[in-house]
Amino acid sequence: MTEKEKMLAGQLYSAVDPQLLEELGEVKDIIHRYNALPPSAQAERLAILKDLLGGIGDDTILINQPFYCDYGKQIRVGKRFFANFHFTVLDEAPVTIGDDCFVGPNVSIYTACHSTDPAERNSRREWAEPVTIGNNVWIGGNVTILPGVTIGDNVTIGAGAVVTKDIPADVVVAGNPAKIIKRL
């Protein structure tokens, strides 16, 4: 298997593999162009997102600039998606976001995992775990979603939360780590 195939399969892979580094560089150039466009260039922004992301819903999608991601192709967003400023997605594994989701400013979604052992971490070997977000989810500002998390439908995540574990449908969560504060 190539290092990219290992990455996509959730296996340990070399993060400094030349093919992966080349792809990361290409995406950084695309993201730079996207972020440099004027906000009024909505059609150009949408065209870049359609080419960059692995899938987007049929209705209007809006990701305010700046937006950052690693590969893009592992990100899929549903219909009527909106993300505010400084949306960051480390998409070494799939990131799937459902319909009618709203993302506040400064939200980060991570799929990349690193060993807690310094020697292993310094080898630049890592793995990735997917993140799945259901429909009708509102993610407040400054939320961080960690690797391997699944968030159910109709969830509200309070500002500043750190989501470390799966969240069931129909709840409001907040805090660090995020905990259920209300059932809908």
Backbone as CSV, one residue per row, in Angstrom:
resi,resn,N_x,N_y,N_z,CA_x,CA_y,CA_z,C_x,C_y,C_z
1,MET,0.839,-1.198,0.000,0.000,0.000,0.000,0.876,1.250,0.000
2,THR,0.408,2.274,-0.705,1.094,3.557,-0.634,0.784,4.202,0.716
3,GLU,1.558,5.229,1.067,1.304,5.946,2.314,-0.075,6.615,2.279
4,LYS,-0.476,7.101,1.117,-1.804,7.709,1.000,-2.894,6.663,1.230
5,GLU,-2.732,5.483,0.653,-3.714,4.410,0.859,-3.793,4.033,2.329
6,LYS,-2.649,3.978,2.995,-2.634,3.696,4.433,-3.379,4.801,5.193
7,MET,-3.111,6.059,4.826,-3.769,7.185,5.483,-5.278,7.060,5.358
8,LEU,-5.749,6.825,4.147,-7.195,6.751,3.897,-7.831,5.522,4.532
9,ALA,-7.032,4.493,4.813,-7.536,3.274,5.450,-7.472,3.357,6.977
10,GLY,-6.985,4.478,7.509,-6.892,4.635,8.952,-5.718,3.906,9.576
11,GLN,-4.738,3.533,8.748,-3.564,2.834,9.241,-2.430,3.823,9.508
12,LEU,-1.431,3.368,10.225,-0.242,4.167,10.467,0.430,4.465,9.125
13,TYR,0.791,5.726,8.897,1.421,6.123,7.637,2.464,7.196,7.911
14,SER,3.327,7.419,6.936,4.358,8.449,7.046,3.793,9.785,6.586
15,ALA,3.738,10.751,7.512,3.218,12.080,7.180,4.192,12.880,6.334
16,VAL,5.405,12.383,6.162,6.387,13.097,5.338,6.636,12.386,4.009
17,ASP,5.699,11.554,3.607,5.773,10.884,2.319,5.771,11.934,1.208
18,PRO,6.670,11.834,0.213,6.743,12.852,-0.843,5.418,13.082,-1.582
19,GLN,4.662,12.015,-1.885,3.387,12.183,-2.578,2.417,12.995,-1.719
20,LEU,2.341,12.686,-0.423,1.437,13.418,0.467,1.869,14.874,0.606
21,LEU,3.169,15.100,0.735,3.662,16.479,0.854,3.365,17.281,-0.412
22,GLU,3.478,16.631,-1.561,3.160,17.309,-2.819,1.679,17.681,-2.867
23,GLU,0.797,16.752,-2.486,-0.644,17.037,-2.477,-0.979,18.159,-1.492
24,LEU,-0.366,18.128,-0.328,-0.592,19.193,0.652,-0.194,20.553,0.078
25,GLY,0.923,20.597,-0.622,1.375,21.842,-1.245,0.417,22.340,-2.305
26,GLU,-0.090,21.420,-3.122,-1.057,21.806,-4.159,-2.328,22.385,-3.538
27,VAL,-2.804,21.752,-2.469,-4.020,22.237,-1.813,-3.769,23.586,-1.152
28,LYS,-2.597,23.783,-0.584,-2.279,25.091,0.014,-2.356,26.196,-1.040
29,ASP,-1.898,25.921,-2.249,-1.999,26.913,-3.325,-3.461,27.211,-3.665
30,ILE,-4.287,26.171,-3.724,-5.715,26.363,-4.021,-6.377,27.168,-2.910
31,ILE,-6.090,26.809,-1.671,-6.657,27.526,-0.522,-6.207,28.986,-0.524
32,HIS,-4.960,29.220,-0.884,-4.460,30.600,-0.958,-5.275,31.408,-1.978
33,ARG,-5.522,30.807,-3.145,-6.332,31.496,-4.164,-7.744,31.753,-3.653
34,TYR,-8.341,30.750,-3.010,-9.694,30.888,-2.466,-9.744,32.041,-1.462
35,ASN,-8.811,32.044,-0.539,-8.818,33.057,0.517,-8.485,34.455,0.004
36,ALA,-7.831,34.547,-1.153,-7.474,35.858,-1.721,-8.599,36.474,-2.550
37,LEU,-9.618,35.686,-2.878,-10.721,36.215,-3.682,-11.539,37.220,-2.874
38,PRO,-12.068,38.246,-3.542,-12.949,39.167,-2.818,-14.248,38.450,-2.440
39,PRO,-14.847,38.832,-1.327,-16.098,38.198,-0.920,-17.185,38.258,-1.995
40,SER,-17.144,39.265,-2.858,-18.151,39.386,-3.918,-17.975,38.351,-5.030
41,ALA,-16.858,37.659,-5.069,-16.584,36.661,-6.118,-17.199,35.315,-5.740
42,GLN,-18.480,35.332,-5.417,-19.180,34.146,-4.932,-19.117,32.984,-5.919
43,ALA,-19.305,33.251,-7.202,-19.286,32.173,-8.200,-17.902,31.523,-8.279
44,GLU,-16.847,32.324,-8.234,-15.490,31.779,-8.280,-15.185,30.970,-7.024
45,ARG,-15.627,31.472,-5.886,-15.408,30.760,-4.628,-16.112,29.407,-4.667
46,LEU,-17.355,29.392,-5.134,-18.105,28.142,-5.215,-17.448,27.161,-6.188
47,ALA,-16.952,27.674,-7.310,-16.278,26.804,-8.282,-15.042,26.146,-7.665
48,ILE,-14.274,26.903,-6.901,-13.092,26.333,-6.241,-13.509,25.260,-5.246
49,LEU,-14.541,25.545,-4.443,-14.991,24.561,-3.452,-15.496,23.287,-4.116
50,LYS,-16.225,23.429,-5.235,-16.726,22.242,-5.942,-15.579,21.377,-6.445
51,ASP,-14.490,22.013,-6.841,-13.329,21.286,-7.335,-12.484,20.720,-6.184
52,LEU,-12.397,21.461,-5.102,-11.528,21.104,-3.980,-12.125,20.024,-3.086
53,LEU,-13.385,20.190,-2.709,-13.995,19.283,-1.742,-14.444,17.989,-2.403
54,GLY,-14.599,16.960,-1.588,-15.017,15.655,-2.093,-16.487,15.588,-2.445
55,GLY,-17.275,16.535,-1.977,-18.694,16.584,-2.302,-19.367,17.725,-1.569
56,ILE,-20.289,18.401,-2.274,-21.075,19.457,-1.638,-22.523,19.313,-2.075
57,GLY,-23.430,19.759,-1.204,-24.855,19.681,-1.502,-25.240,20.560,-2.673
58,ASP,-26.431,20.318,-3.203,-26.902,21.033,-4.391,-27.170,22.510,-4.144
59,ASP,-27.614,22.842,-2.941,-27.959,24.232,-2.657,-26.703,25.046,-2.378
60,THR,-26.909,26.326,-2.239,-25.800,27.242,-2.012,-24.980,26.821,-0.806
61,ILE,-23.679,26.862,-0.978,-22.739,26.585,0.096,-21.937,27.858,0.316
62,LEU,-21.661,28.158,1.552,-20.858,29.334,1.836,-19.854,28.993,2.919
63,ILE,-18.600,29.191,2.615,-17.536,29.091,3.602,-16.819,30.434,3.565
64,ASN,-16.999,31.208,4.634,-16.338,32.515,4.699,-14.828,32.337,4.741
65,GLN,-14.151,33.301,4.199,-12.698,33.285,4.215,-12.203,33.896,5.523
66,PRO,-11.065,33.463,6.035,-10.241,32.382,5.505,-10.761,30.998,5.898
67,PHE,-10.469,30.065,5.017,-10.796,28.654,5.193,-9.509,27.880,4.992
68,TYR,-9.312,26.836,5.785,-8.106,26.024,5.674,-8.462,24.545,5.730
69,CYS,-7.788,23.748,4.914,-7.911,22.292,5.000,-6.606,21.684,4.509
70,ASP,-6.435,20.392,4.763,-5.220,19.709,4.322,-5.348,19.162,2.910
71,TYR,-6.359,18.346,2.649,-6.489,17.688,1.353,-7.756,18.084,0.599
72,GLY,-8.814,18.408,1.305,-10.060,18.826,0.668,-10.935,17.684,0.204
73,LYS,-10.365,16.735,-0.500,-11.164,15.669,-1.112,-11.836,14.752,-0.094
74,GLN,-11.369,14.745,1.140,-11.999,13.917,2.166,-13.159,14.647,2.862
75,ILE,-13.441,15.892,2.461,-14.501,16.686,3.092,-15.752,16.629,2.222
76,ARG,-16.868,16.276,2.850,-18.169,16.277,2.174,-19.152,17.053,3.036
77,VAL,-19.810,18.023,2.420,-20.802,18.825,3.146,-22.145,18.715,2.442
78,GLY,-23.196,18.775,3.239,-24.543,18.630,2.703,-25.126,19.935,2.203
79,LYS,-26.425,19.916,1.984,-27.156,21.069,1.452,-27.196,22.198,2.482
80,ARG,-27.202,23.416,1.943,-27.362,24.627,2.747,-26.341,24.729,3.871
81,PHE,-25.105,24.369,3.575,-24.020,24.420,4.551,-23.485,25.839,4.670
82,PHE,-23.163,26.246,5.885,-22.544,27.550,6.124,-21.448,27.402,7.168
83,ALA,-20.271,27.933,6.862,-19.177,27.997,7.838,-18.670,29.429,7.890
84,ASN,-18.484,29.925,9.087,-18.019,31.287,9.278,-16.492,31.353,9.187
85,PHE,-15.944,32.499,9.491,-14.518,32.773,9.330,-13.626,31.785,10.089
86,HIS,-12.467,31.495,9.500,-11.422,30.668,10.135,-11.876,29.235,10.398
87,PHE,-12.553,28.634,9.427,-12.940,27.220,9.513,-11.731,26.400,9.087
88,THR,-11.289,25.475,9.952,-10.098,24.669,9.700,-10.453,23.195,9.791
89,VAL,-10.106,22.427,8.748,-10.390,20.996,8.720,-9.115,20.246,8.340
90,LEU,-8.631,19.432,9.263,-7.505,18.553,8.958,-8.115,17.231,8.511
91,ASP,-8.207,17.065,7.206,-8.980,15.961,6.617,-8.099,14.834,6.097
92,GLU,-7.278,14.278,6.962,-6.521,13.091,6.576,-7.437,11.876,6.488
93,ALA,-8.558,11.918,7.176,-9.625,10.907,7.085,-10.896,11.633,6.652
94,PRO,-11.926,10.894,6.268,-13.162,11.552,5.838,-13.784,12.427,6.924
95,VAL,-14.275,13.587,6.486,-15.073,14.487,7.321,-16.381,14.664,6.572
96,THR,-17.462,14.155,7.157,-18.766,14.180,6.514,-19.696,15.048,7.353
97,ILE,-20.266,16.079,6.724,-21.141,17.028,7.408,-22.489,17.003,6.691
98,GLY,-23.566,16.836,7.445,-24.893,16.685,6.875,-25.508,17.976,6.370
99,ASP,-26.805,17.909,6.078,-27.572,19.048,5.561,-27.877,20.050,6.671
100,ASP,-28.018,21.312,6.268,-28.455,22.388,7.160,-27.582,22.529,8.393
101,CYS,-26.270,22.462,8.191,-25.331,22.642,9.296,-24.750,24.047,9.255
102,PHE,-24.587,24.608,10.437,-24.024,25.948,10.596,-22.792,25.835,11.484
103,VAL,-21.708,26.458,11.051,-20.445,26.388,11.769,-20.021,27.802,12.128
104,GLY,-19.818,28.056,13.411,-19.403,29.374,13.874,-17.951,29.670,13.528
105,PRO,-17.488,30.875,13.877,-16.111,31.255,13.575,-15.103,30.469,14.413
106,ASN,-13.922,30.292,13.838,-12.784,29.667,14.533,-13.048,28.223,14.948
107,VAL,-13.807,27.485,14.145,-14.074,26.071,14.438,-13.010,25.223,13.753
108,SER,-12.541,24.202,14.480,-11.537,23.279,13.945,-12.029,21.844,14.067
109,ILE,-11.852,21.100,12.989,-12.169,19.669,12.969,-10.886,18.933,12.626
110,TYR,-10.500,18.017,13.498,-9.249,17.288,13.314,-9.516,15.804,13.096
111,THR,-8.808,15.206,12.131,-8.849,13.755,11.964,-7.481,13.135,12.202
112,ALA,-6.414,13.932,12.143,-5.059,13.415,12.300,-4.781,13.074,13.763
113,CYS,-4.151,11.920,13.973,-3.811,11.440,15.318,-2.302,11.226,15.419
114,HIS,-1.773,11.553,16.590,-0.332,11.415,16.822,-0.109,10.655,18.121
115,SER,0.932,9.879,18.164,1.270,9.097,19.344,1.608,10.021,20.514
116,THR,1.311,9.560,21.724,1.741,10.293,22.918,3.176,9.948,23.272
117,ASP,3.717,8.899,22.661,5.118,8.529,22.872,6.001,9.437,22.017
118,PRO,6.922,10.197,22.623,7.738,11.153,21.852,8.536,10.514,20.719
119,ALA,9.122,9.343,20.942,9.921,8.707,19.890,9.042,8.339,18.697
120,GLU,7.851,7.776,18.965,6.937,7.443,17.877,6.465,8.708,17.161
121,ARG,6.128,9.730,17.930,5.645,10.981,17.339,6.726,11.613,16.462
122,ASN,7.968,11.581,16.917,9.064,12.181,16.155,9.405,11.404,14.892
123,SER,8.884,10.179,14.757,9.108,9.411,13.527,8.261,9.942,12.380
124,ARG,7.328,10.862,12.694,6.401,11.475,11.727,5.409,10.466,11.164
125,ARG,5.190,9.410,11.950,4.159,8.438,11.587,2.912,8.806,12.372
126,GLU,1.779,8.765,11.687,0.507,9.110,12.312,-0.582,8.258,11.700
127,TRP,-1.793,8.433,12.183,-2.965,7.776,11.619,-4.107,8.776,11.668
128,ALA,-5.211,8.442,11.061,-6.341,9.372,11.020,-7.641,8.631,11.300
129,GLU,-8.572,9.331,11.948,-9.878,8.777,12.265,-10.960,9.727,11.766
130,PRO,-12.000,9.219,11.101,-13.015,10.076,10.485,-13.872,10.823,11.507
131,VAL,-14.453,11.919,11.044,-15.421,12.697,11.812,-16.706,12.754,10.996
132,THR,-17.829,12.470,11.665,-19.133,12.513,11.004,-20.056,13.420,11.799
133,ILE,-20.694,14.351,11.098,-21.609,15.306,11.710,-22.950,15.159,11.012
134,GLY,-24.011,14.971,11.782,-25.337,14.738,11.230,-25.971,15.978,10.631
135,ASN,-27.281,15.898,10.415,-28.066,17.001,9.850,-28.510,17.967,10.949
136,ASN,-28.724,19.218,10.555,-29.282,20.231,11.455,-28.412,20.444,12.691
137,VAL,-27.117,20.511,12.490,-26.182,20.707,13.600,-25.683,22.135,13.576
138,TRP,-25.669,22.755,14.742,-25.123,24.105,14.911,-23.906,23.980,15.795
139,ILE,-22.759,24.399,15.265,-21.492,24.335,15.987,-21.083,25.765,16.317
140,GLY,-21.069,26.097,17.592,-20.740,27.452,18.021,-19.284,27.811,17.782
141,GLY,-18.979,29.079,17.945,-17.629,29.581,17.718,-16.591,28.943,18.628
142,ASN,-15.381,28.816,18.100,-14.228,28.303,18.843,-14.396,26.864,19.326
143,VAL,-15.188,26.072,18.623,-15.349,24.657,18.962,-14.237,23.864,18.292
144,THR,-13.746,22.849,19.003,-12.781,21.906,18.457,-13.394,20.522,18.497
145,ILE,-13.371,19.839,17.349,-13.893,18.469,17.249,-12.712,17.552,16.965
146,LEU,-12.507,16.582,17.842,-11.344,15.707,17.764,-11.593,14.485,16.882
147,PRO,-10.517,13.780,16.503,-10.628,12.633,15.603,-11.553,11.542,16.122
148,GLY,-12.267,10.905,15.177,-13.073,9.740,15.471,-14.455,10.032,16.028
149,VAL,-14.836,11.299,16.108,-16.104,11.684,16.721,-17.246,11.603,15.711
150,THR,-18.408,11.127,16.189,-19.653,11.167,15.427,-20.643,12.008,16.209
151,ILE,-21.266,12.971,15.517,-22.242,13.871,16.122,-23.588,13.595,15.461
152,GLY,-24.607,13.343,16.277,-25.928,13.014,15.766,-26.661,14.204,15.188
153,ASP,-27.874,13.967,14.686,-28.715,15.013,14.108,-29.245,15.945,15.198
154,ASN,-29.562,17.170,14.794,-30.248,18.149,15.645,-29.471,18.482,16.914
155,VAL,-28.162,18.592,16.793,-27.301,18.882,17.939,-26.868,20.342,17.886
156,THR,-26.786,20.964,19.059,-26.173,22.280,19.202,-24.947,22.104,20.086
157,ILE,-23.812,22.625,19.616,-22.565,22.553,20.371,-22.217,23.969,20.792
158,GLY,-22.186,24.210,22.108,-21.938,25.544,22.641,-20.540,26.049,22.333
159,ALA,-20.424,27.359,22.230,-19.155,28.011,21.914,-18.053,27.561,22.863
160,GLY,-16.879,27.325,22.294,-15.704,26.968,23.079,-15.616,25.511,23.486
161,ALA,-16.585,24.698,23.103,-16.576,23.288,23.500,-15.448,22.535,22.807
162,VAL,-14.970,21.506,23.481,-14.014,20.568,22.902,-14.703,19.211,22.882
163,VAL,-15.003,18.732,21.678,-15.764,17.493,21.508,-14.769,16.347,21.393
164,THR,-14.725,15.523,22.430,-13.764,14.420,22.506,-14.404,13.064,22.282
165,LYS,-15.750,12.996,22.401,-16.471,11.722,22.280,-17.724,11.923,21.442
166,ASP,-18.300,10.810,20.996,-19.532,10.864,20.209,-20.637,11.599,20.962
167,ILE,-21.498,12.275,20.194,-22.639,12.998,20.747,-23.902,12.420,20.119
168,PRO,-24.868,12.004,20.962,-26.113,11.464,20.396,-26.953,12.568,19.767
169,ALA,-27.978,12.182,19.037,-28.894,13.140,18.404,-29.714,13.883,19.458
170,ASP,-30.199,15.057,19.059,-31.191,15.817,19.824,-30.710,16.256,21.204
171,VAL,-29.497,16.812,21.257,-28.990,17.321,22.528,-28.256,18.645,22.303
172,VAL,-28.058,19.337,23.412,-27.187,20.515,23.455,-26.006,20.119,24.328
173,VAL,-24.799,20.380,23.827,-23.592,20.082,24.597,-22.750,21.342,24.723
174,ALA,-21.933,21.379,25.776,-21.015,22.498,25.984,-19.910,22.038,26.917
175,GLY,-18.842,22.809,26.949,-17.773,22.568,27.902,-16.565,21.885,27.319
176,ASN,-15.574,21.706,28.200,-14.318,21.061,27.839,-13.965,20.064,28.928
177,PRO,-14.184,18.765,28.629,-14.734,18.198,27.404,-16.248,18.438,27.315
178,ALA,-16.764,18.410,26.101,-18.183,18.661,25.879,-19.030,17.607,26.588
179,LYS,-20.067,18.107,27.274,-21.010,17.224,27.981,-22.424,17.665,27.649
180,ILE,-23.353,16.731,27.706,-24.757,17.050,27.464,-25.264,17.962,28.579
181,ILE,-25.853,19.104,28.166,-26.442,20.012,29.154,-27.955,20.091,29.009
182,LYS,-28.481,19.576,27.870,-29.929,19.626,27.655,-30.299,18.588,26.594
183,ARG,-31.404,17.913,26.808,-31.965,16.989,25.809,-33.131,17.690,25.146
184,LEU,-33.228,17.570,23.823,-34.291,18.251,23.088,-35.505,17.364,22.929
